[in-house]
Amino acid sequence: MLTKANNHRDKEKTAEGTSVTALFSRQKGSGGQFFMAVTIDLLIQQNVSVVLFIFVICTFLPVMLVTIVGNLIVILSVYRKSASTKTSSSIFISSLALFDFLTGLIGVPLCMVAYILRRQFLYNYSCGTWYFMPATISVTISGLHLMVITIDRVLAIKYPLRYRAWMPVERAIRICICVSLLGFFLGGSSFAVGALASLFVPPPNVTYEYECGSSAFYDMYGYPVYIYLIPIAGLTIPIMFILYAYIFSIASKKAKDIATRHGKKFNRREIKVTKTTAIVLLVYTLCVAPTVLKSIVHKAVDNGSTWLVWYLWLTDFLILANSMVNPLIYAGRSKDMKKEFKETFTSLFVRITRIRRNNKRGICVDGSGSVKAKSDAKASIISTDLRARFPSSFENTGDVSVHVL
């Protein structure tokens, strides 16, 4: 049973500097926790702001396209490798690229829909709740993959001789599957709690001034779960940085020891892979940190601040753009990946050029893959026309084939 505690009006500023009156209804749930239900008093609530529409299209559409194309190339580059050249690190990277690809294919478009449902250039947490579920799950799985990659780098650098026996490709695939299932559970737990509450709990007495995909059950039961999981996810980032500092200290000692005592060359490939994954972790931290600090900043700063609106939009942009940046890091750090990118774009360009050239020449390809000339089809039509005009000639002389050169 919900009881209304207090209502007060406040002023929120949009990015254009105009003030909008918002009614904040502070209500208390059955668990004793307070939550904030926001209703925005606008004269044009049903119309989508042109500024908001242009902002969403110009910022998130390029992120979606680059994320899909870049991560697809990473997946294909690993898939096209022979079984003997595939390593556990490449399997982990391709699995991370797979969920980054799904973020661009499913998560970003649904987030764009949720942003447009807000109708105005404001940041309302309650709008489009369920549209954010795929992106939240994908980002959680990506974070767990980075943790697994970090542990994999520790084993590869500290135990180089036993590493291949401990981490074969088949085991790496099983680990990726288990990590993906765990990330799906953690990322979707807040939404699952909200959905279960809607089935077993009586509907709360909460009304929104205009419909924008809001869910009172998620605000009451699901969002607190999300708030508890965010600090846990934030703690994994410093742990991974500590592990990478430990990795590089081991690598520097082993490089000197192997070079002086045993006369063997140190495996620089593993060090290069470790540096690449460390850069990926650094970029991931820079993109996720504003989201982790979002609630703290929102409570510390006055709601009327214009820059706070931009900060909240920036947090969502960065966490989605992280999936776009990873393929660019791989292409910049790895010669093989850079070659794969070049070959993929070259093959696509050559294929498009060949299709256009064949269309100009009149060459068509049938379903079985055999190439036929359109002139052959035209010759068949001419032969049929001649047969209809001169039936006696064809009956006496037999079938005549006409070829058009």
C-alpha positions, -999 to +999 in steps of 0.1 A: +000+000+000+014+033-010+010+065+009+018+099-004+044+116+017+048+151+002+046+169-031+067+199-041+073+217-073+108+224-087+122+239-118+143+219-143+161+235-172+164+219-205+196+221-227+182+251-245+180+270-212+142+271-209+127+261-176+100+234-173+079+230-142+081+194-129+060+178-102+080+155-080+059+131-060+078+114-032+061+082-022+068+054+002+065+018-007+057-012+014+094-019+020+098+015+036+120+028+007+112+061-009+113+066-046+108+096-068+080+096-094+084+125-118+056+140-138+066+168-163+041+196-168+045+205-205+021+222-229+033+201-258+037+168-241+025+147-270+049+163-295+085+151-299+110+179-298+129+185-330+161+191-311+157+158-293+151+139-325+181+154-343+203+148-312+194+111-310+198+105-348+231+124-351+247+109-321+234+073-317+229+063-353+266+066-362+274+046-330+250+019-341+265+016-376+301+016-366+295-009-338+277-033-361+303-032-389+334-031-367+325-059-344+312-081-373+347-078-389+363-088-357+341-119-354+346-129-390+384-124-387+385-150-358+360-173-375+381-174-407+412-185-389+422-222-390+417-243-359+455-245-354+459-207-352+429-200-329+439-192-293+419-188-261+426-150-262+411-147-297+380-167-285+375-143-256+380-112-278+355-126-304+330-134-277+333-098-264+329-086-300+298-107-304+280-090-275+292-056-286+277-065-320+244-073-304+245-040-285+247-022-318+222-044-335+195-046-308+205-024-278+212+009-294+181+010-317+158+002-287+176+029-266+170+054-294+133+046-292+133+051-254+150+084-258+125+096-283+097+085-259+108+113-236+095+137-262+116+166-248+153+172-242+149+162-206+164+133-187+135+113-172+146+080-156+111+065-158+107+068-196+112+037-218+122+014-189+120-019-208+137-006-239+170-004-220+170-040-210+190-054-240+217-027-237+220-032-199+224-070-203+250-065-231+271-040-211+270-063-180+282-093-201+310-071-217+322-062-182+324-099-171+342-107-203+368-081-195+373-097-161+378-131-177+402-117-202+422-101-173+424-135-155+434-151-188+463-126-192+475-133-157+477-171-165+493-164-199+521-142-185+527-159-151+525-195-163+535-194-200+544-231-203+513-244-186+489-219-202+481-238-233+473-269-213+452-250-188+433-229-214+426-248-246+402-234-271+373-257-261+376-246-224+377-210-235+344-215-254+327-231-224+339-202-202+325-177-226+291-195-225+291-196-186+301-159-184+274-149-209+247-167-189+259-151-156+259-117-173+224-123-186+213-131-151+229-101-134+220-076-161+184-087-164+179-092-126+164-058-120+140-061-149+131-097-138+123-084-103+100-057-118+083-082-140+077-107-112+064-079-090+038-070-117+025-106-115+023-111-078+019-076-063-012-055-065-009-025-088+004+006-070-015+038-070+010+057-092+000+078-121+022+095-147+012+127-164+019+114-198+027+079-211+063+073-221+070+036-214+071+040-177+068+011-152+059+018-116+068-018-106+103-013-120+107+020-101+096+004-069+112-031-070+136-033-100+155-001-098+167-007-062+183-039-074+200-020-102+213+005-076+228-022-055+245-039-085+261-007-098+287-003-069+296-040-072+303-035-109+323-004-101+345-024-076+355-048-104+373-020-123+400-012-097+405-049-092+412-054-129+436-025-129+455-040-099+457-073-118+471-056-149+497-038-128+507-072-114+508-086-149+532-060-162+555-063-132+557-101-138+563-096-175+592-072-169+609-096-145+604-126-167+617-108-198+650-100-180+653-134-164+646-154-196+669-133-217+699-135-193+697-170-178+681-193-203+690-175-235+654-176-248+634-149-263+604-137-243+570-142-259+563-107-270+530-117-286+514-123-252+527-089-239+512-072-270+479-089-264+480-079-228+487-043-237+458-043-261+433-057-235+446-032-209+438-004-234+403-019-238+399-020-201+410+017-198+385+028-224+358+007-208+365+024-174+363+059-190+330+050-206+314+033-176+327+056-148+302+084-155+273+060-153+286+046-120+288+081-106+255+092-121+233+089-090+260+106-068+263+135-092+225+138-096+220+140-058+249+165-053+240+189-081+209+211-082+183+197-106+180+231-123+215+230-137+217+229-175+250+211-176+235+183-155+211+174-184+241+172-207+260+151-182+232+126-180+229+123-217+267+119-220+267+090-196+243+070-219+262+080-250+296+068-236+284+035-223+269+027-257+299+041-276+322+017-257+311-011-280+321+010-310+356+018-298+368-018-292+372-028-329+391+004-336+415-005-308+420-040-322+426-026-357+452+000-343+471-025-322+471-057-343+486-060-378+465-091-384+433-073-374+442-043-395+448-066-424+414-082-419+397-048-418+414-038-450+406-071-468+370-070-456+364-035-469+383-042-501+362-074-507+330-055-501+340-027-524+351-052-551+319-072-548+297-040-550+317-028-580+314-062-597+276-063-592+273-028-607+295-038-636+276-070-643+243-051-642+256-027-668+268-055-690+235-073-686+248-103-667+225-119-641+231-147-616+205-174-610+197-191-577+221-220-584+251-196-588+255-200-626+259-168-646+237-163-676+236-134-700+205-114-705+211-117-742+203-154-740+169-146-725+164-120-753+174-146-779+148-171-765+121-144-769+131-137-805+132-174-813+096-178-799+085-148-819+099-163-851+083-196-845+049-180-841+054-160-874+068-188-896+053-221-883+057-239-916+094-232-918+100-246-883+079-277-890+098-286-921+134-278-911+132-286-873+142-265-844+163-235-852+183-217-826+189-180-829+219-164-811+222-127-807+258-116-805 
